Amino acid sequence: MKNLKSVFLLVFLLVFSLSWSQNKKQFKVQTIAFYNVENLFDTINDPLKDDEKSPMMEIQGDRSKVYKDKISKLARVISDIGYDVSKTSPAIVGVSEVENRQVLEDLIKDPQLKDSDYGIIHFDSPDKRGIDVGLLYKQDVFQPHSFSKHPLYIYDGDKRVYTRDQLLVSGVLDGEEIHIIVSHWPSRSGGEARSRPKRVKAAELNKRIIDSLQDVDKHAKIFSMGDLNDDPFNVSMKEVLKTKDDRDEANGKDLFNPMEAMAKSGNGTLAYRDGWNLFDQIVITAPLLEKDYSEYRYYKAGIYNKTYLSNKRGRYKGYPFRSFSNGSYTGGYSDHFPVYIHLVKEVK
């Protein structure tokens, strides 16, 4: 009888194990990231730009060595973002504070990124500092079919203030149509309150781009990312973009901002005067929140703030380990932490 019970128990366990195995779902993961790479300038003086004031041009000594080291450090970061979940580098990376296309070419040729086979989308902006935004994408995962730049017209009195264009890229991510907007909104130079109208204008431009996509397809999957120089709860986000911080309340044409909860918890992507801000954000449209995982859906978001990206000691311990300070190269990465979103799709 004892042997018979053992046989029944073994059969039960085998059947249970088989049933559990058959019901266990498998998911494919893609990472979409944004990174302010802190003044990624080359070592060549461009007579058409005011780039001699860039930190790279202020370096006394071997600028070429500094440039190569910064490229290598940025490549390491990009290759690491999201790797713990996706086991690969991000499918798409929006970037800001790049001088030109060449610096992005140098970045994707680094040995740490070369096998990822990234493509580049970049336009020169009229920004007075000579910095632009751009997009890196894995060519075997994402195929762009249209891209455009959208200038931001803002004025100080009757004088135009030249800043970064907003970049719109539409394409197919592993068989699914998505849209990506990459932005770097006006800074807080002159104070938050005085400069606020400029970021409101930037948010209004961002909203017009999003609205135009949703007018064509109300189910459009849109990612609006960038260094916005505003926190998730500022006027530009809550009153202009009307972002939601609760995914269960976002529906229709609403925008969900997963970074707002992080900011409320005291997390940030850059630090200033012993305070944290979360200026680097990725906002998404409601269709990415649906529960049907036969298509890519939002899984989770994060700030990539591994310990190697932070200062280890001193007054700025815990702050992002920046590349430049007081005209010198510090050997760091950036004064911003990157942010990312994981998307998941069920594999049948």
C-alpha positions in Angstrom: 0.0 0.0 0.0 2.9 2.3 0.9 4.4 1.8 -2.5 1.1 2.4 -4.2 0.7 5.7 -2.4 4.3 6.7 -3.5 3.4 5.9 -7.1 0.2 8.1 -6.9 2.2 10.9 -5.3 4.8 10.7 -8.1 2.2 10.8 -10.8 0.4 13.7 -9.2 3.7 15.7 -8.9 4.5 14.9 -12.6 1.1 16.0 -13.8 1.2 19.2 -11.6 4.7 20.0 -12.8 3.7 19.5 -16.5 0.5 21.7 -16.0 2.5 24.5 -14.3 5.1 24.4 -17.0 2.5 24.6 -19.8 0.8 27.6 -18.1 4.0 29.4 -17.4 4.2 32.5 -19.6 7.4 33.6 -21.3 8.0 37.3 -22.3 10.3 39.1 -24.6 11.8 42.3 -23.1 12.8 45.5 -24.9 14.4 48.5 -23.2 13.9 52.1 -24.2 16.2 54.6 -22.6 17.2 58.3 -22.4 20.6 59.7 -21.4 21.9 63.3 -21.1 25.5 62.6 -21.9 26.9 65.9 -20.6 28.6 68.0 -23.2 29.7 65.3 -25.6 31.8 67.6 -27.8 34.6 66.6 -30.1 38.1 68.1 -30.0 37.7 70.1 -33.2 36.9 73.8 -33.1 33.9 74.5 -35.3 34.0 78.1 -36.6 30.3 78.0 -37.1 29.6 77.3 -33.4 30.6 78.8 -30.1 32.1 75.4 -29.1 35.3 76.9 -27.8 33.3 77.5 -24.6 32.5 73.9 -24.3 34.2 71.9 -21.4 36.0 69.8 -23.9 37.7 72.9 -25.5 38.7 74.2 -22.1 40.7 71.1 -21.3 44.4 71.9 -21.0 46.4 68.9 -22.3 45.6 65.9 -24.4 42.0 66.5 -25.4 42.0 63.4 -27.7 42.7 61.2 -24.7 39.9 62.8 -22.7 37.5 62.5 -25.6 38.3 58.8 -26.1 37.9 58.1 -22.3 34.5 59.9 -22.2 33.3 58.0 -25.3 34.3 54.7 -23.6 32.6 55.6 -20.3 29.3 56.5 -22.1 29.4 53.4 -24.1 29.7 51.3 -20.9 26.7 53.0 -19.4 24.5 52.5 -22.5 25.5 48.9 -22.9 24.5 48.3 -19.2 21.1 50.1 -19.1 18.4 47.5 -18.5 20.8 44.6 -19.0 19.8 42.9 -15.7 16.3 42.3 -17.1 16.7 42.3 -20.9 20.2 40.7 -21.0 21.1 43.1 -23.8 21.7 46.8 -24.4 18.6 49.0 -25.1 16.7 48.7 -28.3 16.4 52.5 -28.4 18.3 55.3 -26.7 17.4 59.0 -26.9 20.4 61.3 -26.1 20.9 65.0 -25.4 23.9 67.3 -25.2 25.7 66.0 -28.2 27.6 68.4 -30.5 27.1 66.7 -33.9 26.5 63.4 -35.6 30.2 62.5 -35.6 30.3 62.1 -31.8 27.4 59.7 -32.1 29.3 57.8 -34.8 32.3 57.5 -32.5 30.1 56.4 -29.6 28.4 53.5 -31.5 31.8 52.4 -32.9 33.2 51.8 -29.4 33.9 48.1 -28.8 31.3 48.0 -26.0 28.5 49.0 -28.4 29.8 47.9 -31.8 28.1 44.5 -31.8 24.7 46.2 -31.0 24.7 47.6 -34.5 23.1 50.9 -33.6 21.8 53.3 -36.2 21.7 57.1 -35.7 19.1 59.8 -36.3 20.3 63.3 -35.7 19.6 66.8 -36.9 21.7 70.0 -36.1 19.8 72.4 -33.9 20.1 76.2 -33.7 21.0 76.0 -30.0 23.4 78.7 -29.0 25.5 76.2 -27.1 25.8 74.0 -30.1 24.2 71.0 -28.6 21.5 68.7 -30.1 19.4 65.7 -29.3 19.6 62.4 -31.2 18.4 58.8 -31.3 20.3 55.6 -31.3 18.5 52.4 -32.3 19.3 48.7 -32.9 18.8 48.3 -36.6 17.7 44.6 -36.3 15.0 45.5 -33.8 13.7 49.0 -34.8 13.2 50.2 -38.4 12.4 54.0 -38.6 10.3 55.0 -41.6 10.0 58.8 -40.9 11.7 61.4 -38.8 11.6 65.1 -38.5 12.8 68.0 -36.4 10.4 70.5 -34.8 11.9 73.9 -33.8 10.9 75.7 -30.6 10.2 79.3 -31.1 10.6 81.3 -27.9 11.5 84.9 -27.3 13.1 87.2 -24.8 11.2 90.4 -25.6 11.4 90.6 -29.4 14.6 88.6 -29.6 14.4 84.9 -30.4 16.1 82.5 -28.0 17.7 79.7 -29.9 17.4 76.3 -28.3 17.1 72.6 -29.2 14.7 71.3 -31.8 12.4 68.4 -30.7 13.0 65.2 -32.7 10.2 62.9 -33.8 10.9 59.4 -35.0 8.3 56.9 -36.2 9.0 53.3 -37.0 8.5 49.7 -36.3 9.8 48.0 -33.1 9.9 44.3 -33.6 6.8 44.5 -35.9 4.9 47.2 -34.0 4.4 50.8 -34.9 5.8 53.3 -32.3 6.6 57.0 -32.1 9.5 58.6 -30.1 9.9 62.2 -29.3 13.3 63.3 -28.0 13.6 66.7 -26.3 15.9 68.9 -24.3 13.8 71.7 -22.9 15.1 75.2 -22.0 17.2 75.4 -18.8 16.4 77.1 -15.6 19.0 79.8 -16.2 17.8 83.0 -14.5 15.8 81.0 -12.0 12.9 78.5 -12.2 10.1 81.1 -12.1 11.6 83.4 -14.7 12.5 80.6 -17.1 9.2 78.7 -16.6 7.4 80.2 -19.6 10.1 78.8 -21.9 9.5 75.3 -20.7 5.7 75.8 -20.9 6.3 76.7 -24.6 8.4 73.5 -25.0 5.6 71.4 -23.4 3.1 73.0 -25.7 5.1 72.1 -28.8 5.5 68.5 -27.4 1.7 68.3 -26.8 1.1 69.5 -30.4 3.3 66.7 -31.8 1.6 64.1 -29.6 -1.9 65.4 -30.6 -1.0 65.2 -34.3 0.0 61.6 -33.9 -3.2 60.7 -31.9 -5.4 62.5 -34.4 -4.2 60.0 -37.0 -4.3 57.0 -34.6 -5.9 57.4 -31.2 -4.2 54.1 -30.2 -0.7 55.4 -31.1 2.1 54.1 -28.9 4.1 57.2 -28.1 7.2 57.7 -26.0 8.1 61.4 -25.1 11.5 61.5 -23.5 14.1 64.0 -22.6 15.9 66.3 -20.2 12.9 68.5 -19.5 14.6 70.8 -16.9 11.3 70.4 -15.0 10.2 67.8 -12.4 7.2 65.6 -13.1 4.9 67.7 -10.9 5.7 71.1 -12.5 3.3 73.2 -14.6 4.7 72.1 -17.9 3.9 68.4 -17.1 0.7 68.6 -15.0 -1.1 71.5 -16.7 0.2 71.4 -20.3 0.9 67.7 -20.9 -1.7 66.7 -18.2 0.3 63.7 -17.2 -1.1 61.0 -14.9 0.9 59.4 -12.1 -1.5 56.5 -11.7 -1.5 54.0 -14.6 -5.0 52.9 -13.7 -6.3 56.4 -14.3 -4.7 56.8 -17.7 -6.9 55.9 -20.6 -7.8 57.1 -24.1 -5.4 59.8 -25.1 -4.0 60.3 -21.6 -0.2 60.4 -20.9 1.2 58.4 -18.0 4.4 59.5 -16.3 6.0 56.7 -14.3 8.7 59.1 -13.1 6.3 61.1 -11.0 6.1 58.4 -8.3 9.9 58.2 -8.2 10.2 62.0 -7.7 7.7 62.0 -4.9 9.7 59.3 -3.2 12.8 61.6 -3.3 14.6 59.9 -6.2 16.2 62.0 -8.9 18.5 62.0 -11.9 20.6 65.1 -11.0 21.5 66.8 -7.8 22.0 70.5 -7.1 22.8 72.2 -3.8 21.9 69.1 -1.7 18.6 68.6 -3.5 17.5 66.2 -6.1 15.6 66.8 -9.3 14.1 64.3 -11.8 14.4 66.3 -15.0 15.1 63.2 -17.2 11.8 61.6 -18.0 10.0 59.1 -20.3 6.2 59.7 -20.7 4.0 57.2 -22.5 0.5 57.0 -24.0 -2.3 54.9 -22.4 -2.3 52.1 -25.1 1.1 51.0 -23.7 -0.6 50.3 -20.4 -3.2 47.8 -21.7 -3.2 44.2 -20.3 -3.1 42.4 -23.6 0.5 41.3 -23.8 0.2 39.9 -27.3 1.8 43.4 -28.1 4.5 45.3 -26.3 3.2 46.9 -23.1 4.8 48.9 -20.3 6.4 46.7 -17.6 8.3 49.1 -15.4 10.5 52.2 -15.4 13.6 53.1 -13.6 16.6 55.4 -13.0 19.9 53.7 -13.9 21.9 54.8 -11.0 24.3 52.0 -10.3 27.0 52.8 -7.8 29.8 53.3 -10.4 27.9 56.3 -11.8 28.0 58.2 -8.5 30.7 60.1 -6.6 32.2 57.9 -3.9 33.3 60.5 -1.4 33.5 64.1 -0.5 31.0 66.9 -0.6 29.2 65.5 -3.6 29.1 61.9 -2.4 26.1 60.1 -4.1 25.7 62.8 -6.8 26.1 61.7 -10.4 29.9 61.4 -11.2 30.2 64.1 -13.8 32.7 64.4 -16.6 33.7 68.0 -16.3 34.2 70.5 -13.4 35.9 73.9 -13.3 37.5 73.5 -16.7 38.9 70.1 -15.9 38.1 66.5 -16.8 37.0 64.6 -13.7 37.0 61.1 -15.3 33.3 60.7 -14.7 30.3 59.8 -16.8 27.6 62.5 -16.8 26.0 64.9 -14.4 22.7 63.1 -15.1 21.6 59.5 -14.5 19.9 57.8 -17.4 16.3 56.7 -17.3 14.6 53.7 -18.9 11.4 51.8 -19.6 11.1 48.0 -20.0 8.5 46.8 -22.5 7.3 43.2 -22.5 5.4 41.0 -25.0 4.3 37.4 -24.4 6.0 34.8 -26.5 3.6 32.1 -27.6 
